[in-house]
Amino acid sequence: MTLPDSIRSHSEPPPEELVIERLRRTGRIARARWCPSPNFGPRPDGAGISLLVVHNISLPPGQFGGDAIERFFCNCLDASEHPYFETIAGMQVSAHALIRRDGSVIQFVSLLDRAWHAGRSSFRGEQECNDFSIGIELEGTDDIPYTDEQYQSLADVSVCVMAAWPKIRRDRITGHCDIAPGRKTDPGPAFDWNRYQQQLLSLRGDSGEVS
């Protein structure tokens, strides 16, 4: 039996609030498949979560599908499978989550922990963005359009993250290229920031800014 809203509001929190509370408590995205990476560490004492960074990745470059990205983030990539893999097999990197071309989400690191996604980076004078950011990878390249499903999943995950950690406002969502200029170019010109921001506005029903 479904309780009327007038009763439910006084007896139990709505489902979306339960999802946000669980995310804040566990760092686990409700809809994501869990694929734990060893490439993470604790955030520094006192480091709040206040930035969301959008990346892209494809392995091999320009090819989609398969499990190479998962194996890369879990230090299980076979360098002999592709010449490009020989250049990255020794790296130890991760992201908090990956959004595949079909919109499915894979999570590698709890959002409460420090994933190794940004490298040397700075946002508005704040150094070492890994300390205070969440990194989300989109399966893609700088110049191939992202899919409708990816935009929707990214927006869905983003609004949950923004609700769990209100310091992440729309003006504190950025690209890897912006925090590591000259070194990184992702998510590239193929990523439609206006479309993504409009989806955030639609889902949140407000500006996402702190007044």
HELIX and SHEET records of a PDB file:
HELIX    1   1 ASP A    5  SER A   11  1                                   7    
HELIX    2   2 PRO A   15  THR A   26  1                                  12    
HELIX    3   3 ALA A   68  PHE A   73  1                                   6    
HELIX    4   4 ALA A   79  GLU A   81  5                                   3    
HELIX    5   5 PHE A   85  ILE A   88  1                                   4    
HELIX    6   6 CYS A  129  ASP A  131  5                                   3    
HELIX    7   7 ASP A  148  ALA A  164  1                                  17    
HELIX    8   8 ARG A  170  ARG A  172  5                                   3    
HELIX    9   9 HIS A  176  ILE A  179  1                                   4    
HELIX   10  10 TRP A  193  ARG A  204  1                                  12    
SHEET    1   A 6 ARG A  33  TRP A  34  0                                        
SHEET    2   A 6 VAL A 105  GLN A 107  1                                        
SHEET    3   A 6 ALA A  97  ILE A  99 -1                                        
SHEET    4   A 6 SER A 133  GLU A 139  1                                        
SHEET    5   A 6 LEU A  51  ILE A  57  1                                        
SHEET    6   A 6 ILE A 173  GLY A 175  1                                        
SHEET    1   B 2 PHE A  40  GLY A  41  0                                        
SHEET    2   B 2 ARG A 114  ALA A 115 -1                                        
SHEET    1   C 2 SER A 122  PHE A 123  0                                        
SHEET    2   C 2 GLU A 126  GLN A 127 -1                                        
END                                                                             
